[in-house]
């Protein structure tokens, strides 16, 4: 599944994102709306990650859930 498909199925994937990153709020998940760049920014913001750390965390999440 690519990010275009993820965007269309974001409602179903929000729970998986919340399991991975419990600090993300409902508002954060609404803003992310299935957009990878928004997810990276919110993970970076909420967890104090560097850009590289956020990228690695999102890549791991994608891999874990069969996403690209």
N, C-alpha and C positions, 0 to 999 in steps of 0.2 A: 504494500500500500504506500503510495507516495503522499506528499503533503497536500496536493490538490484533493485527493480522496479523503485525507484526514480532516481537512477543513469541512468537507461535506458531512462527515460523521463525528464531528467534534463533541456533540452531545453525549455519545456513547463512550468516547475516549476521555472525557473529563475525569471520570472516576479513577482511571488508571493514572492520570497525571496527578490527581490529588493523593493517591496512595504513595507515589514516588516523592512528591514535594508537598508535604502537609502544611507548609507555611503559605502556600498559595491560597488566596481567598477566593470566594465565589466571584467577586468583582474581577479579580485577576483572570480567572478562567473565562469570564465573559469577554474581557478585553482581548485575551489571547485568540479566542475564536478560531482555533485550528491553524494559526499562523506561526510558523517555526521561529521567525525573527522575534515575534512578540513573546513566545515561550522562552527563548533565550534571554531576552531582556528582563522578564519577570523573575526567572530563576536567578539570574545574576543579581538583581536588586534585592530579592528576599533573603538570599543566602550569603550575600557579600562575596560572591565568586568573581574571579577574573573572567574576562571574555573566554579564555581558553578552558577554564574550569567549567563554565556553563556549557560550552560547546561539547566537552567530554561527557558531562552529565546527560545532556540531551541525546547525544549519540548512543550512550549506553541504554537509555530509556527506549529509543527507537529500536535498537537491536533486540532488547528484551521482549518487545511487543510486535516484532516483525514489521516494523515501519522503516521507511527510507527518508 
